[in-house]
Amino acid sequence: MPEEPLLMSRVVRIDEEALEVALRYGKNLSLGVMRMEETIRRHEKMNRDYNAIEEMIRRAIREELEAITSRY
């Protein structure tokens, strides 16, 4: 049976405003930071998906334009 990772705590100094931001995402600093990371990753994935869709549309339009103009 695999061992569970050792959870460590650390005392850190954090700006009050930064703490307020983190607490909007979770009930404590750790959960807030982890939720922020999850949100950033999800946003990055959406951007990649949108870029892939845009490239697919551009390729399809380019192929259709080439097909139309090659007839003449």
Stockholm file with secondary structure:
# STOCKHOLM 1.0

chainA/1-72         MPEEPLLMSRVVRIDEEALEVALRYGKNLSLGVMRMEETIRRHEKMNRDYNAIEEMIRRAIREELEAITSRY
#=GR chainA/1-72 SS CCCCCCCCCCCCCCCHHHHHHHHHHSSSHHHHHHHHHHHHHHHHHHHHHHHHHHHHHHHHHHHHHHHHHHTC
#=GC SS_cons        CCCCCCCCCCCCCCCHHHHHHHHHHSSSHHHHHHHHHHHHHHHHHHHHHHHHHHHHHHHHHHHHHHHHHHTC
//
